[in-house]
């Protein structure tokens, strides 16, 4: 499970997780949030969710996007990379020329 990997690797690989919900109501959001190990969460209904979804071309859930501390794009295929490189040996899995701005160094994971 993706959340297990995040919980296990966040300290070792030095990143923070920001949960961005696509839940349809606040109750579902709160229930899911309680069961997960995210460091931070965008509040339910925050308009930044639509901006982030557009900026990083989110088409399905779950999606794991990696950005650096300044918000610069690193990869939008982190979910696939977790499966391909579960030890995180090549983390942050930099992808050249992706959506959302300049390429950058690793650090922050956004869901």
N, C-alpha and C positions, 0 to 999 in steps of 0.2 A: 504494500500500500504506500502511496506517495507520502502521506502524512508521517508514516513510520520512518521513511528515509529522511525526511526533513528534520524530524525530532532527533534522530540518531546522528546526523551529519552536520547540523547547524553550528555547533560549537567547534568541531574539528575543522570544518572548512570556513569558519568565520563569516557566516551570513545571517541575516534576519529575514523572517518570512512575514509578508504582509498579505493577509487574506482579503480578497476582493470578492464579495458575494454576488451570486446571480440568483439567490433565493427569491421566491415570489412574495414572501411576507416576512415580517420581523420575527415572528415566533419560530419559523423554520431556521432563520439565520441564527438566532440565539441558541437553539438546540444543537445545530451543527457546530457552531463555534465552541460550545462547552465540551464537545467530544473530541476536539482537535487540539494540536499543540502549536498553533501559530503564535508568533511573537507579538504581532500587531494585527489589527483589522480595521479596514475602512468601515465607518459606521453604516448601518443598513440605510439604503436610500440615498447615500451620498452621491451628488451629481458627478463627482470625479470618476465614478465607476464607468460611466458611459465614455468619458474622455479617455480613460485607460484602455477600455475595450477597443475603441477606435484606433488609438495610437499604436497599439500592439496587435491589431487585427485579430482579436479574439473571436473565434468561430465556434468553439465548443468547450465543454467543461469535462473534467478539469483541465486547465491549461497552466503550465508553469513557465513563466517568463523570468529571465534574469536580467537585471539592470545593475549598474554600479551605484555607488552612494549618491552620485549626482543625477541619477535617473537616465543615464545613457544606456541604450540598448546593448545587450551582450548576446542573448539568444532567446528565441521563442520556441525552441525545441528541447527545453530542459526536461520535460516529462519523458521524452524518448531517450534522452541522454542518461537519465536516472536508470533506465532499463539497460542501456548499452554499457554504461560505466558506473555500476552501483557503488564502487569504492570511491568514486569521485576523483580518480587519478588525474583526469584532464580538466577538472573543474576550474574555471566557470564555463567551459565549453563555448568559447567565443565563436560567434557566427558573423562573418563579414557582411557588411552592407544590408543589415536587416531593417525592419520598420522602426520608426520612432526616434531617429536621430543618430548621433555619432556613435561609433564603436567606443568601448571603454574597458576598463579593468573590472575585475569581479568584486562581488561583495553583497549585494542585496537580492533576495529572491522575492518575486511578486506573484501571487496566485490570483 
